Amino acid sequence: MALLLQVLLTGLAAGAVYGLVAISFSLIHRLTGVVHFALGELISLVVFVTLAVAGGTGPVTRADVGGAAFAGGLAAGLAAAVAVGTAIYVAAVRPFLARGWALGWIGGTVAAAFAIRGVLRAVFPRASYVFPDPVGLDRLADGGVLGLGGGVTVPVRAPVILLAAVLLAAAAAWVLERSALGRALRATSDDPLGAAVVGLPVAALLVGAFAAAGALAGLAAILQGPAAPISTDTGALLGLKGLVAALIARFGRPWAAFAAGLALGLVEASVGSIDLLGAAYRDVVPLALVVAALLAVRRGRIVESA
């Protein structure tokens, strides 16, 4: 029972982060039909700009950064994501969408991803960094972990991450499905020409969606950051898992994307808890299963069309 609770808490906490990233992917795809291949690097950008402003580019410990410094760093990181996300849409996506050239925006977003990663690796050359934890969750309980009995433990951070992610997902779902802004975005998605005719600022809405998607994905990474050492590849891995969750949900509504992320996290945690496989396969097996499922779906469609 204790092991099951451990798998549930850790899996749901990780999956909640994947779910937030999946919401970002789904938002962009529903509006434009674009898969934002640079979203993972935008996640890294938020994390490392926050780290640089709050604690510098050198080694830091979780205790080196106070709440005010972290808040300033977080604001700078989110501002960077908004600015770069906007620039990616304007320079690497919009010109090709106007021409209906999918290879153009694919190449543009991939090129932007490599450019962001290159800059981050040049500024942050170390293999890994410690992300600050101004809230001090690691000081709670016994070294930041809760004992569940039988030698089974779970980080105190896990339920906090899960709760914060659910609140962020609820806020995103409310904005997209209940607010006037959400209705305008849906109208733009359903009929861009009609939305422009009735006076909706289609161009501004699309720019804002790309900026907001980067910021939401970055907040997801900020939640996860203090849990383990980070590197310039951290965002890319989170982006990949978020994309997998979005694919599972078929780039659907926010709660569907979030639920797919939770499911992926649970599968990942379950694989990591199996002694026969071990933690080395926790990232590989879920992705392999999803690829197999997608291939099966694709093959089924081909058979039906034949």
Backbone as numpy.savetxt, mean C-alpha at the origin, in Angstrom:
# Nx Ny Nz CAx CAy CAz Cx Cy Cz
-4.77 -23.17 20.25 -5.59 -21.96 20.25 -4.73 -20.70 20.25
-3.66 -20.72 21.06 -2.78 -19.55 21.11 -2.11 -19.31 19.76
-1.68 -20.41 19.11 -1.05 -20.27 17.80 -2.04 -19.74 16.78
-3.29 -20.21 16.85 -4.31 -19.72 15.93 -4.55 -18.23 16.12
-4.60 -17.78 17.37 -4.79 -16.36 17.65 -3.60 -15.55 17.14
-2.41 -16.09 17.29 -1.22 -15.41 16.77 -1.30 -15.24 15.26
-1.67 -16.32 14.56 -1.78 -16.25 13.11 -2.85 -15.24 12.69
-3.98 -15.24 13.42 -5.06 -14.32 13.09 -4.63 -12.87 13.26
-4.03 -12.55 14.41 -3.67 -11.16 14.68 -2.57 -10.67 13.75
-1.50 -11.45 13.62 -0.40 -11.01 12.76 -0.81 -10.99 11.29
-1.59 -12.00 10.88 -2.04 -12.03 9.49 -2.99 -10.90 9.15
-3.94 -10.62 10.04 -4.88 -9.54 9.78 -4.19 -8.17 9.81
-3.21 -8.00 10.70 -2.49 -6.73 10.76 -1.72 -6.48 9.47
-0.98 -7.50 9.01 -0.25 -7.35 7.75 -1.21 -7.19 6.58
-2.28 -8.00 6.59 -3.24 -7.93 5.50 -3.97 -6.60 5.43
-4.17 -5.96 6.57 -4.82 -4.65 6.58 -3.98 -3.62 5.84
-2.66 -3.71 6.00 -1.77 -2.81 5.27 -1.85 -3.09 3.77
-1.83 -4.39 3.40 -1.97 -4.73 1.98 -3.30 -4.22 1.44
-4.34 -4.29 2.28 -5.66 -3.85 1.84 -5.71 -2.36 1.54
-5.03 -1.55 2.35 -5.00 -0.12 2.09 -4.30 0.18 0.76
-3.20 -0.53 0.52 -2.50 -0.35 -0.76 -3.40 -0.80 -1.91
-4.14 -1.89 -1.71 -5.06 -2.38 -2.74 -6.14 -1.35 -3.05
-6.62 -0.64 -2.04 -7.61 0.42 -2.27 -7.03 1.48 -3.18
-5.76 1.83 -2.97 -5.11 2.82 -3.81 -5.03 2.36 -5.26
-4.61 1.11 -5.46 -4.56 0.56 -6.82 -5.95 0.57 -7.46
-6.95 0.15 -6.69 -8.31 0.06 -7.24 -8.86 1.42 -7.60
-8.58 2.43 -6.78 -9.04 3.78 -7.06 -8.52 4.26 -8.41
-7.23 4.11 -8.63 -6.62 4.56 -9.88 -7.17 3.77 -11.07
-7.26 2.46 -10.91 -7.70 1.62 -12.03 -9.16 1.90 -12.38
-10.00 2.09 -11.40 -11.41 2.34 -11.69 -11.62 3.67 -12.39
-10.75 4.63 -12.12 -10.90 5.95 -12.74 -10.30 6.00 -14.14
-9.18 5.30 -14.33 -8.42 5.49 -15.57 -8.14 4.21 -16.34
-8.30 3.05 -15.70 -7.89 1.81 -16.33 -6.39 1.57 -16.26
-5.70 2.41 -15.48 -4.24 2.33 -15.36 -3.86 1.52 -14.13
-2.86 0.66 -14.27 -2.23 -0.01 -13.13 -1.01 0.83 -12.75
-1.04 1.37 -11.55 -0.01 2.34 -11.13 1.25 1.58 -10.68
2.13 1.27 -11.64 3.30 0.47 -11.32 4.33 1.20 -10.47
4.18 2.50 -10.30 5.11 3.24 -9.45 4.58 3.42 -8.03
3.43 2.83 -7.71 2.84 3.06 -6.40 3.72 2.50 -5.27
4.35 1.36 -5.48 5.23 0.80 -4.46 6.38 1.73 -4.14
6.96 2.36 -5.17 8.06 3.29 -4.92 7.57 4.56 -4.24
6.33 4.97 -4.51 5.77 6.11 -3.77 5.65 5.78 -2.29
5.35 4.52 -1.98 5.33 4.08 -0.59 6.71 4.27 0.04
7.74 3.80 -0.66 9.10 3.97 -0.15 9.45 5.45 0.01
8.98 6.27 -0.93 9.27 7.70 -0.87 8.69 8.31 0.41
7.45 7.98 0.73 6.84 8.50 1.96 7.64 8.07 3.18
7.99 6.80 3.23 8.71 6.26 4.39 10.06 6.94 4.56
10.82 7.05 3.49 12.19 7.56 3.63 12.26 9.07 3.72
11.31 9.79 3.12 11.26 11.23 3.35 10.89 11.51 4.80
9.93 10.75 5.32 9.58 10.87 6.75 10.80 10.60 7.62
11.53 9.54 7.30 12.71 9.18 8.07 13.78 10.26 7.98
14.01 10.80 6.78 15.05 11.81 6.59 14.74 13.09 7.35
13.50 13.55 7.28 13.13 14.80 7.95 13.11 14.62 9.46
12.63 13.45 9.91 12.50 13.22 11.35 13.82 12.88 12.02
14.68 12.11 11.35 15.89 11.63 12.00 17.16 11.70 11.18
17.09 12.21 9.94 18.27 12.27 9.10 18.46 11.00 8.29
19.51 10.99 7.47 19.77 9.85 6.60 20.71 8.83 7.22
21.22 9.12 8.40 22.11 8.18 9.07 21.33 7.21 9.93
22.04 6.33 10.64 21.37 5.37 11.51 20.63 6.09 12.65
19.42 5.65 12.93 18.66 6.17 14.05 18.09 5.00 14.82
17.67 5.26 16.05 16.95 4.26 16.83 15.53 4.74 17.00
14.67 3.86 17.45 13.28 4.22 17.62 13.09 5.30 18.68
14.07 5.45 19.54 13.94 6.44 20.61 14.54 7.79 20.24
15.17 7.89 19.05 15.85 9.13 18.68 14.91 10.23 18.23
13.71 9.91 17.88 12.80 10.85 17.24 11.59 11.09 18.12
11.33 12.36 18.42 10.16 12.70 19.22 8.91 12.85 18.38
7.80 13.09 19.06 6.53 13.20 18.36 6.46 14.36 17.40
6.99 15.53 17.79 6.95 16.70 16.92 7.78 16.48 15.66
8.98 15.92 15.83 9.84 15.66 14.67 9.20 14.64 13.74
8.58 13.62 14.32 7.93 12.61 13.49 6.75 13.21 12.74
5.96 14.04 13.39 4.81 14.68 12.73 5.28 15.53 11.55
6.38 16.28 11.76 6.92 17.07 10.66 7.42 16.19 9.52
8.08 15.10 9.87 8.55 14.18 8.85 7.42 13.54 8.08
6.36 13.14 8.80 5.20 12.53 8.15 4.53 13.51 7.19
4.39 14.76 7.61 3.80 15.77 6.74 4.64 15.95 5.48
5.97 15.97 5.65 6.85 16.11 4.49 6.77 14.89 3.58
6.69 13.69 4.18 6.60 12.47 3.38 5.33 12.42 2.56
4.20 12.76 3.18 2.93 12.75 2.46 2.90 13.83 1.39
3.49 15.00 1.69 3.57 16.06 0.68 4.41 15.62 -0.52
5.50 14.89 -0.24 6.32 14.39 -1.33 5.55 13.39 -2.19
4.77 12.52 -1.55 3.98 11.54 -2.29 2.94 12.23 -3.16
2.29 13.26 -2.61 1.28 14.00 -3.38 1.93 14.68 -4.57
3.07 15.34 -4.34 3.74 16.06 -5.43 4.24 15.12 -6.51
4.91 14.05 -6.11 5.46 13.11 -7.10 4.35 12.33 -7.78
3.31 11.93 -7.02 2.17 11.24 -7.63 1.49 12.10 -8.68
1.35 13.39 -8.39 0.78 14.32 -9.37 1.66 14.42 -10.60
2.97 14.53 -10.38 3.91 14.65 -11.51 3.88 13.39 -12.38
3.76 12.22 -11.76 3.70 10.97 -12.54 2.46 10.97 -13.43
1.33 11.38 -12.88 0.12 11.41 -13.70 0.26 12.39 -14.86
0.74 13.60 -14.55 0.82 14.64 -15.57 1.82 14.28 -16.67
2.98 13.75 -16.27 4.05 13.53 -17.25 4.07 12.13 -17.84
3.65 11.12 -17.06 3.85 9.74 -17.51 2.56 8.99 -17.80
1.41 9.57 -17.45 0.15 8.85 -17.67 -0.79 9.62 -18.58
-1.09 10.85 -18.25 -2.11 11.60 -18.99 -1.83 11.72 -20.48
-0.59 12.02 -20.92 -0.38 12.13 -22.37 -0.71 10.85 -23.13
-0.47 9.69 -22.51 -0.70 8.42 -23.20 -2.15 7.98 -23.09
-2.82 8.35 -21.99 -4.25 8.06 -21.89 -5.02 8.80 -22.97
-4.62 10.03 -23.23 -5.30 10.83 -24.25 -5.18 10.20 -25.63
-4.08 9.47 -25.86 -3.88 8.81 -27.15 -4.35 7.36 -27.15
-4.78 6.88 -25.98 -5.19 5.49 -25.90 -4.05 4.52 -26.06
-2.85 4.90 -25.63 -1.65 4.08 -25.82 -1.25 3.47 -24.48
-1.65 2.22 -24.25 -1.39 1.58 -22.96 0.10 1.38 -22.71
0.85 1.03 -23.76 2.29 0.81 -23.57 2.98 2.09 -23.09
2.43 3.23 -23.43 3.03 4.49 -23.01 2.95 4.67 -21.51
1.73 4.51 -20.93 1.64 4.71 -19.48 2.30 3.57 -18.71
2.32 2.37 -19.29 3.05 1.28 -18.62 4.54 1.65 -18.53
5.11 2.03 -19.65 6.52 2.42 -19.64 6.79 3.64 -18.77
5.86 4.59 -18.79 6.05 5.80 -18.01 6.04 5.54 -16.51
5.09 4.73 -16.04 5.03 4.45 -14.60 6.19 3.56 -14.15
6.59 2.61 -15.01 7.74 1.77 -14.66 9.00 2.62 -14.60
9.18 3.53 -15.56 10.35 4.40 -15.55 10.36 5.29 -14.31
9.19 5.79 -13.92 9.11 6.61 -12.71 9.49 5.79 -11.48
9.06 4.52 -11.46 9.40 3.65 -10.33 10.91 3.47 -10.21
11.57 3.21 -11.32 13.02 3.03 -11.29 13.73 4.33 -10.91
13.21 5.46 -11.36 13.84 6.74 -11.02 13.75 7.01 -9.52
12.57 6.79 -8.93 12.40 7.00 -7.49 13.30 6.06 -6.71
13.33 4.79 -7.11 14.17 3.83 -6.40 15.64 4.20 -6.51
16.08 4.65 -7.67 17.47 5.05 -7.84 17.87 6.20 -6.93
17.00 7.20 -6.84 17.29 8.34 -5.96 17.34 7.90 -4.51
16.40 7.08 -4.09 16.37 6.64 -2.70 17.61 5.81 -2.36
18.02 4.94 -3.27 19.21 4.12 -3.00 20.47 4.97 -2.93
20.51 6.05 -3.70 21.67 6.93 -3.64 21.74 7.70 -2.32
20.58 8.11 -1.82 20.53 8.89 -0.57 20.60 7.99 0.66
20.04 6.79 0.55 19.99 5.85 1.67 20.70 4.55 1.27
22.03 4.54 1.32 22.78 3.38 0.79 22.85 2.17 1.72
22.45 2.34 3.00 22.55 1.22 3.93 21.57 0.11 3.56
21.90 -1.11 3.98 21.05 -2.26 3.64 19.70 -2.17 4.33
19.64 -1.60 5.53 18.36 -1.49 6.23 18.42 -0.33 7.21
17.26 0.13 7.59 17.12 1.25 8.52 16.04 0.92 9.54
16.14 1.55 10.68 15.11 1.41 11.72 14.18 2.60 11.63
12.91 2.32 11.54 11.92 3.39 11.45 11.52 3.82 12.86
11.46 5.12 13.13 11.17 5.58 14.50 9.75 5.24 14.94
9.60 5.10 16.23 8.30 4.78 16.83 8.03 5.78 17.96
7.56 6.98 17.62 7.35 8.00 18.66 6.22 7.66 19.63
5.32 6.75 19.23 4.22 6.38 20.12 4.70 5.51 21.27
5.78 4.76 21.03 6.35 3.95 22.09 5.63 2.64 22.34
5.07 2.04 21.30 4.39 0.76 21.48 5.35 -0.34 21.92
6.61 -0.22 21.50 7.59 -1.24 21.88 7.89 -1.24 23.37
7.49 -0.18 24.06 7.74 -0.11 25.50 6.57 -0.66 26.32
5.49 -1.01 25.63 4.34 -1.55 26.34 4.52 -3.05 26.56
3.78 -3.58 27.52 3.82 -5.01 27.84 5.26 -5.43 28.09
5.65 -6.58 27.61 7.00 -7.11 27.83 7.82 -6.96 26.57
8.48 -5.80 26.43 9.26 -5.55 25.23 8.42 -5.38 23.99
7.18 -4.96 24.14 6.32 -4.75 22.99 5.64 -5.99 22.47
5.65 -7.08 23.24 4.98 -8.31 22.81 4.03 -8.78 23.90
2.98 -9.46 23.47 2.00 -10.02 24.39 2.13 -11.55 24.39
2.22 -12.15 25.55 2.29 -13.60 25.65 0.90 -14.20 25.56
0.75 -15.20 24.69 -0.54 -15.85 24.51 -0.58 -17.23 25.13
0.52 -17.62 25.79 0.60 -18.95 26.39 1.31 -19.94 25.50
1.97 -20.89 26.13 2.67 -21.92 25.36 3.85 -21.39 24.58
4.42 -20.28 25.04 5.55 -19.70 24.33 5.18 -18.93 23.08
3.88 -18.75 22.82 3.40 -18.03 21.63 3.21 -16.56 21.99
3.75 -15.68 21.16 3.64 -14.24 21.42 3.12 -13.53 20.17
2.65 -12.31 20.38 2.21 -11.47 19.26 2.61 -10.04 19.59
3.08 -9.27 18.61 3.46 -7.88 18.88 2.27 -7.05 19.34
2.51 -6.17 20.30 1.46 -5.23 20.71 1.00 -4.38 19.53
1.94 -4.15 18.60 1.64 -3.30 17.44 0.56 -3.89 16.54
0.43 -5.23 16.51 -0.47 -5.87 15.55 -1.92 -5.39 15.66
-2.56 -5.46 16.84 -3.94 -4.98 16.92 -4.06 -3.48 16.68
-3.02 -2.71 17.02 -3.06 -1.27 16.79 -3.04 -0.99 15.29
-2.16 -1.69 14.55 -2.10 -1.54 13.10 -3.45 -1.91 12.48
-4.01 -3.02 12.94 -5.29 -3.47 12.39 -6.38 -2.44 12.61
-6.48 -1.90 13.82 -7.51 -0.90 14.12 -7.31 0.36 13.28
-6.06 0.85 13.22 -5.78 2.07 12.45 -6.08 1.86 10.97
-5.73 0.70 10.44 -5.98 0.42 9.03 -7.47 0.33 8.74
-8.23 -0.28 9.63 -9.69 -0.37 9.44 -10.29 1.04 9.43
-9.83 1.91 10.31 -10.34 3.29 10.34 -10.00 4.03 9.06
-8.75 3.85 8.56 -8.37 4.49 7.30 -9.20 3.94 6.14
-9.40 2.63 6.13 -10.20 2.03 5.06 -11.64 2.54 5.11
-12.19 2.66 6.33 -13.55 3.17 6.47 -13.64 4.62 5.97
-12.63 5.42 6.29 -12.62 6.80 5.82 -12.54 6.86 4.29
-11.66 6.03 3.70 -11.54 6.00 2.24 -12.83 5.54 1.59
-13.46 4.51 2.16 -14.72 4.00 1.61 -15.82 5.05 1.69
-15.88 5.77 2.82 -16.90 6.82 2.97 -16.70 7.93 1.94
-15.46 8.36 1.77 -15.18 9.43 0.81 -15.53 8.99 -0.60
-15.17 7.76 -0.97 -15.37 7.30 -2.34 -16.82 6.93 -2.64
-17.57 6.51 -1.62 -18.91 5.98 -1.89 -20.04 6.85 -1.36
-19.76 7.74 -0.40 -20.85 8.51 0.23 -20.73 10.01 0.02
-19.53 10.53 -0.18 -19.35 11.98 -0.24 -19.60 12.53 -1.65
-19.74 13.85 -1.72 -19.91 14.50 -3.02 -18.68 14.29 -3.90
-17.50 14.30 -3.29 -16.29 14.04 -4.05 -16.31 12.63 -4.63
-16.74 11.67 -3.84 -16.82 10.30 -4.33 -17.79 10.17 -5.49
-18.93 10.84 -5.40 -19.90 10.80 -6.50 -19.31 11.41 -7.77
-18.55 12.48 -7.59 -17.91 13.09 -8.75 -16.87 12.15 -9.37
-16.13 11.45 -8.53 -15.15 10.50 -9.03 -15.83 9.35 -9.77
-16.93 8.86 -9.22 -17.64 7.76 -9.89 -18.21 8.21 -11.23
-18.71 9.44 -11.26 -19.23 9.97 -12.53 -18.12 10.09 -13.56
-16.96 10.52 -13.11 -15.81 10.62 -14.00 -15.39 9.25 -14.51
-15.46 8.26 -13.64 -15.09 6.90 -14.02 -16.09 6.32 -15.02
-17.40 6.55 -14.79 -18.42 5.95 -15.64 -18.50 6.62 -17.01
-18.38 7.93 -17.04 -18.53 8.66 -18.30 -17.74 9.96 -18.25
-16.43 9.91 -18.57 -15.60 11.11 -18.49 -16.14 12.27 -19.32
-16.60 11.98 -20.53 -17.11 13.05 -21.40 -18.37 13.67 -20.81
-19.28 12.82 -20.33 -20.50 13.35 -19.72 -20.20 14.16 -18.47
-19.22 13.69 -17.66 -18.84 14.43 -16.46 -18.30 15.80 -16.81
-17.51 15.88 -17.88 -16.98 17.18 -18.31 -18.09 18.08 -18.82
-19.07 17.51 -19.51 -20.17 18.31 -20.06 -20.98 18.97 -18.96
-21.20 18.24 -17.86 -22.01 18.81 -16.77 -21.18 19.70 -15.85
-19.92 19.91 -16.19 -19.11 20.88 -15.45 -18.19 20.33 -14.39
-18.04 19.01 -14.31 -17.11 18.46 -13.32 -15.67 18.68 -13.77
-14.78 19.05 -12.85 -13.37 19.26 -13.21 -12.63 17.92 -13.36
-12.83 17.26 -14.48 -12.32 15.90 -14.68 -10.81 15.84 -14.50
-10.10 16.78 -15.12 -8.64 16.75 -15.04 -8.17 16.90 -13.59
-8.77 17.82 -12.86 -8.37 18.03 -11.47 -8.71 16.82 -10.61
-9.84 16.18 -10.90 -10.23 14.99 -10.13 -9.23 13.86 -10.35
-8.79 13.67 -11.57 -7.83 12.60 -11.85 -6.48 12.89 -11.20
-6.04 14.13 -11.28 -4.78 14.50 -10.61 -4.90 14.26 -9.11
-6.02 14.69 -8.53 -6.23 14.49 -7.09 -6.29 13.02 -6.71
-6.85 12.18 -7.59 -6.93 10.75 -7.29 -5.54 10.13 -7.25
-4.68 10.49 -8.19 -3.31 9.96 -8.17 -2.57 10.43 -6.93
-2.76 11.70 -6.56 -2.10 12.22 -5.36 -2.61 11.52 -4.11
-3.94 11.36 -4.01 -4.52 10.72 -2.83 -4.14 9.26 -2.72
-4.04 8.57 -3.86 -3.66 7.15 -3.83 -2.25 7.00 -3.26
-1.34 7.87 -3.67 0.03 7.81 -3.14 0.06 8.09 -1.65
-0.74 9.06 -1.21 -0.76 9.41 0.21 -1.35 8.28 1.06
-2.44 7.65 0.57 -3.06 6.56 1.32 -2.11 5.37 1.43
-1.46 5.02 0.31 -0.50 3.92 0.35 0.66 4.23 1.27
1.08 5.50 1.29 2.16 5.89 2.18 1.77 5.78 3.65
0.54 6.15 3.98 0.07 5.99 5.36 0.07 4.52 5.77
-0.27 3.65 4.83 -0.22 2.22 5.13 1.19 1.79 5.50
2.16 2.29 4.75 3.55 1.93 5.03 4.02 2.51 6.36
3.56 3.71 6.69 3.93 4.32 7.97 3.44 3.46 9.13
2.25 2.88 8.98 1.73 1.99 10.02 2.65 0.78 10.21
3.13 0.25 9.09 3.93 -0.97 9.12 5.39 -0.70 9.46
5.89 0.51 9.17 7.31 0.81 9.24 8.03 0.41 10.51
7.52 0.79 11.70 8.26 0.46 12.92 8.30 -1.01 13.28
7.53 -1.84 12.57 7.43 -3.25 12.95 8.69 -4.04 12.65
9.49 -3.60 11.67 10.68 -4.35 11.27 11.62 -3.40 10.54
12.91 -3.78 10.42 13.82 -2.93 9.64 13.30 -2.72 8.22
13.55 -1.54 7.68 13.07 -1.20 6.35 14.25 -0.99 5.41
13.99 -1.14 4.12 14.99 -0.88 3.10 14.30 -0.19 1.93
15.07 0.18 0.92 14.48 0.83 -0.24 13.63 -0.13 -1.07
13.67 -1.42 -0.75 12.82 -2.40 -1.43 11.51 -2.66 -0.68
11.38 -2.10 0.52 10.19 -2.36 1.32 8.93 -1.92 0.62
8.95 -0.74 0.05 7.76 -0.22 -0.62 7.37 -1.05 -1.83
8.38 -1.50 -2.58 8.08 -2.31 -3.76 7.38 -3.61 -3.38
7.82 -4.24 -2.28 7.19 -5.49 -1.83 5.77 -5.23 -1.35
5.57 -4.16 -0.59 4.22 -3.82 -0.16 3.33 -3.50 -1.36
3.90 -2.79 -2.33 3.14 -2.47 -3.54 2.74 -3.72 -4.29
3.65 -4.69 -4.39 3.35 -5.93 -5.09 2.21 -6.68 -4.40
2.27 -6.77 -3.08 1.21 -7.48 -2.36 -0.11 -6.72 -2.43
-0.05 -5.39 -2.39 -1.26 -4.62 -2.57 -1.87 -4.81 -3.95
-1.01 -4.91 -4.96 -1.49 -5.15 -6.32 -2.14 -6.52 -6.43
-1.53 -7.52 -5.77 -2.13 -8.86 -5.77 -3.52 -8.82 -5.15
-3.65 -8.12 -4.02 -4.96 -8.01 -3.37 -5.96 -7.29 -4.27
-5.51 -6.25 -4.96 -6.40 -5.53 -5.88 -6.84 -6.43 -7.03
-5.92 -7.26 -7.51 -6.28 -8.20 -8.58 -7.30 -9.21 -8.09
-7.11 -9.71 -6.86 -8.08 -10.65 -6.30 -9.47 -10.02 -6.25
-9.51 -8.75 -5.86 -10.79 -8.03 -5.77 -11.23 -7.48 -7.11
-10.46 -7.74 -8.17 -10.75 -7.25 -9.52 -10.91 -5.73 -9.54
-10.06 -5.07 -8.80 -10.04 -3.60 -8.72 -11.44 -3.07 -8.38
-12.07 -3.74 -7.42 -13.44 -3.39 -7.07 -13.54 -2.30 -6.02
-14.63 -2.32 -5.28 -14.91 -1.30 -4.27 -13.89 -1.36 -3.13
-13.79 -0.26 -2.36 -12.76 -0.21 -1.30 -12.81 -1.38 -0.32
-14.01 -1.73 0.16 -14.07 -2.80 1.15 -13.71 -4.15 0.53
-14.01 -4.35 -0.75 -13.62 -5.60 -1.40 -12.10 -5.69 -1.50
-11.46 -4.59 -1.86 -10.00 -4.58 -1.94 -9.38 -4.79 -0.57
-9.97 -4.17 0.44 -9.44 -4.31 1.79 -9.60 -5.75 2.28
-10.75 -6.36 2.01 -10.96 -7.75 2.41 -9.98 -8.69 1.71
-9.68 -8.42 0.45 -8.71 -9.24 -0.27 -7.33 -9.12 0.37
-6.99 -7.92 0.82 -5.72 -7.74 1.52 -5.67 -8.53 2.82
-6.78 -8.51 3.57 -6.84 -9.29 4.80 -6.66 -10.78 4.52
-7.31 -11.27 3.46 -7.19 -12.69 3.11 -5.75 -13.03 2.74
-5.10 -12.17 1.99 -3.71 -12.42 1.61 -2.81 -12.45 2.84
-3.05 -11.53 3.78 -2.26 -11.52 5.01 -2.45 -12.78 5.83
-3.68 -13.27 5.89 -3.93 -14.51 6.64 -3.24 -15.71 5.99
-3.28 -15.78 4.67 -2.59 -16.88 3.98 -1.09 -16.79 4.25
-0.56 -15.60 4.18 0.87 -15.39 4.41 1.26 -15.82 5.83
0.49 -15.40 6.82 0.79 -15.76 8.20 0.64 -17.26 8.42
-0.33 -17.87 7.79 -0.54 -19.31 7.94 0.63 -20.09 7.36
1.10 -19.66 6.21 2.26 -20.34 5.60 3.48 -20.20 6.48
3.68 -19.00 7.04 4.84 -18.78 7.90 4.82 -19.58 9.18
3.62 -20.00 9.60 3.51 -20.75 10.86 3.67 -22.26 10.66
3.72 -22.72 9.42 3.86 -24.15 9.15 5.33 -24.54 9.22
5.66 -25.42 10.13 7.06 -25.79 10.33 7.69 -26.40 9.07
6.89 -27.12 8.30 7.41 -27.78 7.11 7.90 -26.77 6.08
7.24 -25.60 6.04 7.61 -24.59 5.06 8.50 -23.52 5.70
8.00 -22.90 6.78 8.78 -21.89 7.46 8.59 -20.50 6.88
9.21 -19.54 7.57 9.02 -18.13 7.21 9.59 -17.79 5.85
10.55 -18.58 5.36 11.18 -18.27 4.08 10.18 -18.30 2.93
9.07 -19.03 3.10 8.09 -19.17 2.03 6.88 -18.28 2.21
6.85 -17.47 3.26 5.65 -16.70 3.55 5.36 -15.66 2.48
6.39 -15.15 1.80 6.18 -14.18 0.72 5.96 -14.87 -0.62
6.47 -16.09 -0.76 6.44 -16.77 -2.06 5.13 -17.49 -2.30
4.70 -18.28 -1.33 3.53 -19.14 -1.53 2.26 -18.35 -1.83
1.90 -17.30 -1.08 0.66 -16.57 -1.40 0.69 -15.99 -2.81
1.83 -15.43 -3.22 1.92 -14.85 -4.56 1.80 -15.94 -5.62
2.42 -17.09 -5.37 2.33 -18.19 -6.33 0.89 -18.68 -6.46
0.17 -18.77 -5.34 -1.22 -19.21 -5.38 -2.08 -18.23 -6.18
-1.83 -16.95 -6.00 -2.62 -15.96 -6.72 -2.32 -16.03 -8.22
-1.03 -16.17 -8.57 -0.68 -16.29 -9.98 -1.37 -17.51 -10.60
-1.37 -18.63 -9.87 -2.04 -19.83 -10.36 -3.53 -19.60 -10.54
-4.15 -18.90 -9.57 -5.58 -18.62 -9.66 -5.89 -17.73 -10.86
-5.06 -16.70 -11.08 -5.27 -15.81 -12.21 -5.12 -16.54 -13.54
-4.14 -17.43 -13.61 -3.96 -18.23 -14.82 -5.16 -19.14 -15.06
-5.69 -19.71 -13.98 -6.85 -20.58 -14.11 -8.07 -19.80 -14.61
-8.26 -18.59 -14.06 -9.37 -17.76 -14.50 -9.21 -17.39 -15.97
-7.99 -17.01 -16.33 -7.72 -16.64 -17.72 -7.95 -17.82 -18.66
-7.51 -19.00 -18.25 -7.69 -20.18 -19.09 -9.17 -20.51 -19.24
-9.93 -20.33 -18.14 -11.37 -20.58 -18.21 -12.06 -19.64 -19.19
-11.64 -18.39 -19.22 -12.23 -17.43 -20.14 -11.90 -17.80 -21.59
-10.66 -18.25 -21.82 -10.28 -18.63 -23.17 -11.10 -19.81 -23.64
-11.31 -20.79 -22.75 -12.11 -21.97 -23.10 -13.55 -21.56 -23.41
-14.11 -20.65 -22.59 -15.48 -20.22 -22.81 -15.63 -19.49 -24.14
-14.63 -18.66 -24.45 -14.70 -17.92 -25.72 -14.54 -18.81 -26.93
-13.83 -19.94 -26.73 -13.65 -20.87 -27.85 -14.93 -21.66 -28.11
